[in-house]
Amino acid sequence: PAAVARERRGRATVEAMAESAERRRIEQELRHALSQDGFVLHYQPRILLASGATIGGEALIRWPHRRRGMVAPGLFMPVAERSTLSTHIGRWVIRNACAEAATWPGQALVSVNISARHLMDGALLGHLGEALLESGLSGERFELEIPETALLEPSDDVLLALAVARDLGIGIVLDNFGIGLASLTALRRLPVTGVKL
């Protein structure tokens, strides 16, 4: 029994070390991809149900990996969230989505998902201003999709940043509403322009 317990603890330690090494390897590869412009954006069309007209697109980041193929953000963003990488990747997405959307016809909107870390670290407004200025895209054609869980107990700084973004015409959409158990009452004090279920 004692030998079996020691063996289990040893196996768990080895597994934890292997997971940690894999996270570090992925983080290094993400840093390299970021420095080499090694991500791509795909766009999920946004369609008006009444007319069937395309009114814009949601930017979805992908990581073309030489061994893993096209990697979805659900597989690499958790690693990025453990460091400042998620903010740098978020900046890359915002800049590239704005630049691409500026070439779209008419007044098509582009929406970008941002991480909770990017929202809370204080860099978001600078990244938005930089991207809109460089691309020439108007704020009215840009939407931020924010995870509901990031706004369950927002700081005053976060609320101020979102209010400033709204003043620039940027739409603020609460993503996955209902997941984090935010109430409709709490929703009223947030500077959001829409919700996604």
Accessible surface in RSA format (square Angstrom, percent):
REM  Atomic radii and reference values for relative SASA: ProtOr
REM  Chains: A
REM  Algorithm: Lee & Richards
REM  Probe-radius: 1.40
REM  Slices: 20
REM RES _ NUM      All-atoms   Total-Side   Main-Chain    Non-polar    All polar
REM                ABS   REL    ABS   REL    ABS   REL    ABS   REL    ABS   REL
RES PRO A   1   150.96 110.0 128.10 116.8  22.87  83.1 136.61 112.8  14.35  89.2
RES ALA A   2    66.31  61.0  54.82  84.6  11.49  26.1  62.38  87.8   3.93  10.4
RES ALA A   3    61.41  56.5  54.49  84.1   6.92  15.7  55.36  78.0   6.05  16.0
RES VAL A   4    73.73  48.5  73.07  66.2   0.66   1.6  73.70  64.0   0.04   0.1
RES ALA A   5    38.11  35.0  34.80  53.7   3.31   7.5  37.34  52.6   0.77   2.0
RES ARG A   6   141.55  59.4 133.55  68.1   8.01  19.1  56.02  76.6  85.53  51.8
RES GLU A   7   102.85  59.0  91.41  69.2  11.44  27.2  40.49  78.3  62.36  50.9
RES ARG A   8   156.69  65.8 151.53  77.2   5.16  12.3  48.32  66.0 108.36  65.7
RES ARG A   9   146.24  61.4 142.06  72.4   4.19  10.0  76.60 104.7  69.64  42.2
RES GLY A  10    33.99  41.9   0.00   N/A  33.99  41.9  33.11  90.9   0.87   2.0
RES ARG A  11   125.17  52.6 118.29  60.3   6.87  16.4  49.41  67.5  75.76  45.9
RES ALA A  12    57.35  52.7  50.55  78.0   6.81  15.5  52.99  74.6   4.36  11.6
RES THR A  13    77.57  55.2  72.54  73.5   5.03  12.0  51.49  69.2  26.07  39.4
RES VAL A  14    99.58  65.5  98.54  89.2   1.05   2.5  98.90  85.9   0.68   1.8
RES GLU A  15    96.75  55.5  92.96  70.3   3.79   9.0  36.34  70.3  60.40  49.3
RES ALA A  16    57.26  52.6  49.66  76.6   7.60  17.3  53.38  75.2   3.88  10.3
RES MET A  17   126.31  65.4 119.63  79.2   6.67  15.9 106.88  90.9  19.43  25.7
RES ALA A  18    60.59  55.7  47.94  74.0  12.64  28.8  56.35  79.4   4.23  11.2
RES GLU A  19   107.10  61.5 102.17  77.3   4.93  11.7  36.90  71.4  70.20  57.3
RES SER A  20    31.78  26.9  31.39  41.9   0.39   0.9  14.21  30.2  17.57  24.6
RES ALA A  21    33.76  31.0  30.84  47.6   2.92   6.6  31.44  44.3   2.32   6.1
RES GLU A  22    54.76  31.4  54.76  41.4   0.00   0.0  36.41  70.4  18.35  15.0
RES ARG A  23    76.85  32.3  76.62  39.1   0.23   0.6  24.68  33.7  52.17  31.6
RES ARG A  24   140.80  59.1 138.97  70.8   1.83   4.4  68.67  93.8  72.14  43.7
RES ARG A  25   110.31  46.3 108.33  55.2   1.98   4.7  36.63  50.1  73.68  44.7
RES ILE A  26    17.22   9.8  17.22  12.8   0.00   0.0  17.22  12.4   0.00   0.0
RES GLU A  27    43.41  24.9  43.41  32.8   0.00   0.0   5.26  10.2  38.15  31.2
RES GLN A  28   126.20  70.6 119.66  87.4   6.55  15.6  38.76  82.5  87.44  66.3
RES GLU A  29    29.60  17.0  24.52  18.5   5.08  12.1  22.97  44.4   6.63   5.4
RES LEU A  30     0.00   0.0   0.00   0.0   0.00   0.0   0.00   0.0   0.00   0.0
RES ARG A  31   105.61  44.3  99.63  50.8   5.98  14.2  47.93  65.5  57.68  35.0
RES HIS A  32   117.48  64.2 112.42  78.1   5.06  12.9  75.98  78.3  41.50  48.3
RES ALA A  33     7.16   6.6   4.30   6.6   2.85   6.5   7.13  10.0   0.03   0.1
RES LEU A  34    39.32  21.9  27.59  19.7  11.73  29.5  27.60  19.4  11.73  31.6
RES SER A  35    83.49  70.5  43.76  58.4  39.73  91.5  49.97 106.4  33.52  47.0
RES GLN A  36   114.47  64.0  90.13  65.9  24.34  57.9  22.04  46.9  92.44  70.1
RES ASP A  37    93.79  65.7  77.11  76.7  16.69  39.5  29.74  70.0  64.06  63.9
RES GLY A  38    24.77  30.5   0.00   N/A  24.77  30.5  23.04  63.2   1.73   3.9
RES PHE A  39     7.53   3.8   0.00   0.0   7.53  19.6   0.00   0.0   7.53  21.6
RES VAL A  40    53.57  35.3  50.21  45.5   3.37   8.1  53.57  46.5   0.00   0.0
RES LEU A  41    19.80  11.0   0.32   0.2  19.48  49.0   0.32   0.2  19.48  52.4
RES HIS A  42    83.17  45.5  79.06  55.0   4.11  10.5  53.54  55.2  29.63  34.5
RES TYR A  43    60.18  28.1  33.54  19.1  26.64  69.3  34.06  25.6  26.12  32.2
RES GLN A  44    96.56  54.0  92.93  67.9   3.63   8.6  24.30  51.7  72.25  54.8
RES PRO A  45    81.34  59.3  66.40  60.5  14.94  54.3  69.15  57.1  12.19  75.8
RES ARG A  46    67.34  28.3  62.93  32.1   4.40  10.5  23.99  32.8  43.35  26.3
RES ILE A  47    84.40  48.0  60.70  45.2  23.70  57.1  60.70  43.7  23.70  64.3
RES LEU A  48    87.00  48.5  86.85  62.1   0.15   0.4  87.00  61.1   0.00   0.0
RES LEU A  49   175.57  97.8 146.75 105.0  28.81  72.4 148.18 104.1  27.39  73.7
RES ALA A  50   111.77 102.8  63.34  97.7  48.43 110.2  76.12 107.2  35.65  94.4
RES SER A  51    80.54  68.1  40.74  54.4  39.80  91.7  49.50 105.4  31.04  43.5
RES GLY A  52    46.62  57.5   0.00   N/A  46.62  57.5  25.50  70.0  21.13  47.3
RES ALA A  53    47.03  43.2  37.67  58.1   9.36  21.3  47.03  66.2   0.00   0.0
RES THR A  54    87.63  62.3  59.73  60.6  27.90  66.5  39.00  52.4  48.64  73.5
RES ILE A  55    54.15  30.8  48.58  36.2   5.58  13.4  52.78  38.0   1.38   3.7
RES GLY A  56     5.47   6.7   0.00   N/A   5.47   6.7   3.26   8.9   2.21   5.0
RES GLY A  57     2.86   3.5   0.00   N/A   2.86   3.5   2.86   7.8   0.00   0.0
RES GLU A  58    14.43   8.3  14.43  10.9   0.00   0.0   0.59   1.1  13.84  11.3
RES ALA A  59     3.17   2.9   0.00   0.0   3.17   7.2   0.00   0.0   3.17   8.4
RES LEU A  60    38.10  21.2  36.86  26.4   1.24   3.1  38.10  26.8   0.00   0.0
RES ILE A  61    15.78   9.0  13.40  10.0   2.37   5.7  13.40   9.7   2.37   6.4
RES ARG A  62    51.78  21.7  51.78  26.4   0.00   0.0   1.78   2.4  49.99  30.3
RES TRP A  63    10.46   4.2  10.46   5.1   0.00   0.0   3.62   1.9   6.84  11.1
RES PRO A  64    59.85  43.6  41.10  37.5  18.76  68.2  42.97  35.5  16.88 104.9
RES HIS A  65    15.27   8.3   5.47   3.8   9.79  25.1   6.63   6.8   8.64  10.1
RES ARG A  66   193.13  81.1 145.39  74.1  47.74 113.7  85.99 117.5 107.14  64.9
RES ARG A  67   146.31  61.4 109.10  55.6  37.20  88.6  71.41  97.6  74.89  45.4
RES ARG A  68    96.99  40.7  63.82  32.5  33.17  79.0  41.94  57.3  55.06  33.4
RES GLY A  69    37.17  45.8   0.00   N/A  37.17  45.8  35.46  97.3   1.71   3.8
RES MET A  70   107.00  55.4  73.38  48.6  33.61  80.0  73.40  62.4  33.59  44.5
RES VAL A  71     9.42   6.2   7.86   7.1   1.57   3.8   9.42   8.2   0.00   0.0
RES ALA A  72    41.25  37.9  40.02  61.8   1.23   2.8  40.02  56.4   1.23   3.3
RES PRO A  73    36.02  26.2  35.83  32.7   0.19   0.7  36.02  29.7   0.00   0.0
RES GLY A  74    58.74  72.4   0.00   N/A  58.74  72.4  41.15 112.9  17.58  39.4
RES LEU A  75   132.03  73.5 114.63  82.0  17.41  43.8 117.03  82.2  15.00  40.4
RES PHE A  76     1.06   0.5   1.06   0.7   0.00   0.0   1.06   0.6   0.00   0.0
RES MET A  77    35.67  18.5  35.67  23.6   0.00   0.0  35.35  30.1   0.32   0.4
RES PRO A  78    76.93  56.1  67.11  61.2   9.82  35.7  73.06  60.3   3.87  24.1
RES VAL A  79    13.88   9.1  13.52  12.2   0.36   0.9  13.80  12.0   0.08   0.2
RES ALA A  80     0.00   0.0   0.00   0.0   0.00   0.0   0.00   0.0   0.00   0.0
RES GLU A  81    57.37  32.9  50.07  37.9   7.30  17.4  30.16  58.3  27.21  22.2
RES ARG A  82   158.96  66.7 126.07  64.3  32.90  78.3  40.33  55.1 118.64  71.9
RES SER A  83    17.44  14.7  11.92  15.9   5.52  12.7  17.44  37.1   0.00   0.0
RES THR A  84    71.95  51.2  70.84  71.8   1.11   2.6  58.89  79.1  13.06  19.7
RES LEU A  85     1.30   0.7   1.30   0.9   0.00   0.0   1.30   0.9   0.00   0.0
RES SER A  86     0.69   0.6   0.00   0.0   0.69   1.6   0.00   0.0   0.69   1.0
RES THR A  87     8.86   6.3   8.86   9.0   0.00   0.0   8.31  11.2   0.54   0.8
RES HIS A  88    84.60  46.2  81.24  56.5   3.36   8.6  51.48  53.1  33.11  38.5
RES ILE A  89     2.03   1.2   2.03   1.5   0.00   0.0   2.03   1.5   0.00   0.0
RES GLY A  90     7.53   9.3   0.00   N/A   7.53   9.3   7.53  20.7   0.00   0.0
RES ARG A  91    77.57  32.6  77.57  39.5   0.00   0.0   8.05  11.0  69.53  42.1
RES TRP A  92    30.10  12.1  26.37  12.8   3.73   8.7  29.65  15.8   0.45   0.7
RES VAL A  93     9.44   6.2   9.44   8.6   0.00   0.0   9.44   8.2   0.00   0.0
RES ILE A  94     0.00   0.0   0.00   0.0   0.00   0.0   0.00   0.0   0.00   0.0
RES ARG A  95    85.57  35.9  80.66  41.1   4.91  11.7  12.61  17.2  72.96  44.2
RES ASN A  96    40.77  28.1  39.52  38.2   1.25   3.0   2.18   5.2  38.59  37.3
RES ALA A  97     0.00   0.0   0.00   0.0   0.00   0.0   0.00   0.0   0.00   0.0
RES CYS A  98     0.00   0.0   0.00   0.0   0.00   0.0   0.00   0.0   0.00   0.0
RES ALA A  99    51.75  47.6  44.34  68.4   7.41  16.8  46.17  65.0   5.57  14.8
RES GLU A 100    70.61  40.5  68.43  51.8   2.18   5.2  32.40  62.7  38.21  31.2
RES ALA A 101     0.00   0.0   0.00   0.0   0.00   0.0   0.00   0.0   0.00   0.0
RES ALA A 102    38.80  35.7  13.57  20.9  25.23  57.4  14.28  20.1  24.52  65.0
RES THR A 103   112.42  80.0  78.70  79.8  33.72  80.4  72.13  96.9  40.29  60.9
RES TRP A 104    57.58  23.1  48.51  23.5   9.07  21.3  31.83  17.0  25.75  41.8
RES PRO A 105   117.92  85.9 102.50  93.4  15.42  56.1 113.56  93.8   4.37  27.1
RES GLY A 106    59.66  73.6   0.00   N/A  59.66  73.6  40.29 110.6  19.37  43.4
RES GLN A 107   139.15  77.8 121.87  89.1  17.28  41.1  63.74 135.7  75.41  57.2
RES ALA A 108    19.11  17.6  13.95  21.5   5.16  11.7  17.34  24.4   1.77   4.7
RES LEU A 109    39.61  22.1  39.61  28.3   0.00   0.0  39.61  27.8   0.00   0.0
RES VAL A 110     0.00   0.0   0.00   0.0   0.00   0.0   0.00   0.0   0.00   0.0
RES SER A 111     0.00   0.0   0.00   0.0   0.00   0.0   0.00   0.0   0.00   0.0
RES VAL A 112     0.00   0.0   0.00   0.0   0.00   0.0   0.00   0.0   0.00   0.0
RES ASN A 113    56.67  39.1  43.26  41.8  13.41  32.3  30.43  73.2  26.24  25.4
RES ILE A 114     7.43   4.2   0.00   0.0   7.43  17.9   3.61   2.6   3.82  10.4
RES SER A 115    18.14  15.3   5.42   7.2  12.71  29.3  12.90  27.5   5.24   7.3
RES ALA A 116    30.26  27.8  28.53  44.0   1.72   3.9  28.53  40.2   1.72   4.6
RES ARG A 117    89.94  37.8  83.48  42.6   6.46  15.4  21.59  29.5  68.35  41.4
RES HIS A 118     0.22   0.1   0.22   0.2   0.00   0.0   0.13   0.1   0.09   0.1
RES LEU A 119     4.47   2.5   0.05   0.0   4.42  11.1   0.05   0.0   4.42  11.9
RES MET A 120   106.65  55.2  79.05  52.3  27.60  65.7  45.07  38.3  61.58  81.6
RES ASP A 121    70.39  49.3  31.91  31.8  38.48  91.0  34.41  81.0  35.98  35.9
RES GLY A 122    69.12  85.2   0.00   N/A  69.12  85.2  39.85 109.4  29.27  65.6
RES ALA A 123    33.34  30.7  24.05  37.1   9.28  21.1  32.82  46.2   0.51   1.4
RES LEU A 124     4.36   2.4   3.86   2.8   0.50   1.3   3.86   2.7   0.50   1.3
RES LEU A 125    52.76  29.4  47.00  33.6   5.76  14.5  47.30  33.2   5.46  14.7
RES GLY A 126    50.96  62.8   0.00   N/A  50.96  62.8  41.68 114.4   9.28  20.8
RES HIS A 127    25.67  14.0  25.64  17.8   0.03   0.1  10.79  11.1  14.88  17.3
RES LEU A 128     0.61   0.3   0.52   0.4   0.08   0.2   0.61   0.4   0.00   0.0
RES GLY A 129    31.63  39.0   0.00   N/A  31.63  39.0  28.23  77.5   3.40   7.6
RES GLU A 130    52.56  30.2  42.59  32.2   9.97  23.7  23.89  46.2  28.66  23.4
RES ALA A 131     1.33   1.2   0.00   0.0   1.33   3.0   0.89   1.3   0.44   1.2
RES LEU A 132    21.57  12.0  18.69  13.4   2.89   7.3  18.96  13.3   2.61   7.0
RES LEU A 133   155.64  86.7 134.59  96.3  21.05  52.9 140.13  98.4  15.51  41.7
RES GLU A 134   106.18  61.0  66.67  50.4  39.51  94.1  46.43  89.8  59.75  48.8
RES SER A 135    26.39  22.3   1.47   2.0  24.92  57.4  10.13  21.6  16.26  22.8
RES GLY A 136    65.46  80.7   0.00   N/A  65.46  80.7  34.50  94.7  30.97  69.4
RES LEU A 137     7.10   4.0   0.00   0.0   7.10  17.8   1.66   1.2   5.44  14.6
RES SER A 138    49.52  41.8  38.80  51.8  10.72  24.7  44.08  93.9   5.44   7.6
RES GLY A 139     7.77   9.6   0.00   N/A   7.77   9.6   0.42   1.1   7.36  16.5
RES GLU A 140   115.40  66.3 100.17  75.8  15.23  36.3  56.74 109.8  58.65  47.9
RES ARG A 141    23.51   9.9  23.51  12.0   0.00   0.0   5.36   7.3  18.15  11.0
RES PHE A 142     0.47   0.2   0.04   0.0   0.43   1.1   0.04   0.0   0.43   1.2
RES GLU A 143    23.73  13.6  23.73  18.0   0.00   0.0   2.43   4.7  21.30  17.4
RES LEU A 144     0.00   0.0   0.00   0.0   0.00   0.0   0.00   0.0   0.00   0.0
RES GLU A 145     3.90   2.2   3.39   2.6   0.51   1.2   0.00   0.0   3.90   3.2
RES ILE A 146     0.04   0.0   0.04   0.0   0.00   0.0   0.04   0.0   0.00   0.0
RES PRO A 147    37.39  27.3  36.99  33.7   0.41   1.5  37.39  30.9   0.00   0.0
RES GLU A 148     2.98   1.7   1.32   1.0   1.66   4.0   1.32   2.5   1.66   1.4
RES THR A 149    79.61  56.6  63.85  64.7  15.76  37.6  46.90  63.0  32.71  49.5
RES ALA A 150     4.31   4.0   0.00   0.0   4.31   9.8   1.47   2.1   2.84   7.5
RES LEU A 151     6.29   3.5   0.89   0.6   5.41  13.6   1.28   0.9   5.02  13.5
RES LEU A 152    74.01  41.2  54.16  38.7  19.84  49.9  55.66  39.1  18.34  49.4
RES GLU A 153   163.04  93.6 132.64 100.3  30.40  72.4  48.94  94.7 114.09  93.2
RES PRO A 154    17.62  12.8   0.12   0.1  17.51  63.6   2.68   2.2  14.94  92.9
RES SER A 155    58.95  49.8  46.00  61.4  12.94  29.8  51.67 110.0   7.27  10.2
RES ASP A 156   122.42  85.8 112.80 112.3   9.62  22.7  37.36  87.9  85.07  84.8
RES ASP A 157   112.93  79.1 106.85 106.3   6.08  14.4  30.90  72.7  82.02  81.8
RES VAL A 158     6.20   4.1   5.12   4.6   1.09   2.6   6.19   5.4   0.01   0.0
RES LEU A 159    34.31  19.1  32.58  23.3   1.73   4.4  32.99  23.2   1.33   3.6
RES LEU A 160   115.15  64.1 110.87  79.3   4.28  10.8 114.54  80.4   0.61   1.7
RES ALA A 161    17.70  16.3  16.16  24.9   1.55   3.5  16.85  23.7   0.85   2.3
RES LEU A 162     0.38   0.2   0.38   0.3   0.00   0.0   0.38   0.3   0.00   0.0
RES ALA A 163    37.81  34.8  36.15  55.8   1.65   3.8  37.49  52.8   0.32   0.9
RES VAL A 164    54.90  36.1  54.79  49.6   0.11   0.3  54.87  47.7   0.02   0.1
RES ALA A 165     0.76   0.7   0.76   1.2   0.00   0.0   0.76   1.1   0.00   0.0
RES ARG A 166   102.87  43.2  89.16  45.4  13.71  32.6   8.50  11.6  94.37  57.2
RES ASP A 167   127.50  89.3  90.33  89.9  37.17  87.9  30.46  71.7  97.04  96.8
RES LEU A 168    85.29  47.5  71.50  51.2  13.78  34.7  76.44  53.7   8.85  23.8
RES GLY A 169    27.42  33.8   0.00   N/A  27.42  33.8  16.21  44.5  11.21  25.1
RES ILE A 170     1.79   1.0   0.00   0.0   1.79   4.3   0.00   0.0   1.79   4.9
RES GLY A 171    10.20  12.6   0.00   N/A  10.20  12.6   9.17  25.2   1.03   2.3
RES ILE A 172     0.09   0.0   0.09   0.1   0.00   0.0   0.09   0.1   0.00   0.0
RES VAL A 173    10.83   7.1  10.83   9.8   0.00   0.0  10.83   9.4   0.00   0.0
RES LEU A 174     0.42   0.2   0.34   0.2   0.08   0.2   0.42   0.3   0.00   0.0
RES ASP A 175    21.38  15.0  21.38  21.3   0.00   0.0   0.94   2.2  20.44  20.4
RES ASN A 176    74.97  51.7  73.98  71.5   1.00   2.4   6.65  16.0  68.32  66.0
RES PHE A 177    33.99  17.0  23.75  14.7  10.24  26.7  23.75  14.4  10.24  29.3
RES GLY A 178    41.01  50.6   0.00   N/A  41.01  50.6  26.98  74.0  14.03  31.4
RES ILE A 179   128.47  73.1 106.01  79.0  22.46  54.1 110.17  79.3  18.29  49.6
RES GLY A 180    11.92  14.7   0.00   N/A  11.92  14.7   6.52  17.9   5.41  12.1
RES LEU A 181   157.45  87.7 130.08  93.1  27.37  68.8 135.24  95.0  22.21  59.8
RES ALA A 182    18.46  17.0   4.54   7.0  13.92  31.7   8.70  12.3   9.76  25.8
RES SER A 183    56.78  48.0  47.03  62.8   9.75  22.5  46.63  99.3  10.16  14.2
RES LEU A 184   123.19  68.6 116.90  83.6   6.30  15.8 116.90  82.1   6.30  16.9
RES THR A 185    98.67  70.2  93.43  94.7   5.24  12.5  61.61  82.8  37.06  56.0
RES ALA A 186    37.87  34.8  31.98  49.3   5.89  13.4  37.66  53.0   0.21   0.6
RES LEU A 187    25.70  14.3  23.64  16.9   2.07   5.2  23.67  16.6   2.03   5.5
RES ARG A 188   201.78  84.7 167.83  85.6  33.95  80.8  70.58  96.5 131.20  79.5
RES ARG A 189   139.23  58.5 111.47  56.8  27.76  66.1  67.22  91.9  72.01  43.6
RES LEU A 190    12.26   6.8   3.40   2.4   8.85  22.3   3.93   2.8   8.33  22.4
RES PRO A 191    20.89  15.2  15.72  14.3   5.17  18.8  20.84  17.2   0.06   0.4
RES VAL A 192    25.46  16.8  10.00   9.1  15.46  37.3  10.00   8.7  15.46  41.9
RES THR A 193    76.63  54.5  35.40  35.9  41.23  98.3  42.51  57.1  34.11  51.6
RES GLY A 194    26.90  33.2   0.00   N/A  26.90  33.2  26.35  72.3   0.55   1.2
RES VAL A 195    63.03  41.5  38.74  35.1  24.29  58.5  38.74  33.7  24.29  65.9
RES LYS A 196    72.69  35.5  68.37  42.0   4.31  10.3  59.22  53.3  13.47  14.3
RES LEU A 197   167.86  93.5 115.28  82.5  52.58 132.2 130.94  92.0  36.92  99.4
END  Absolute sums over single chains surface
CHAIN  1 A    11101.0       8785.0       2315.9       6701.1       4399.9
END  Absolute sums over all chains
TOTAL         11101.0       8785.0       2315.9       6701.1       4399.9
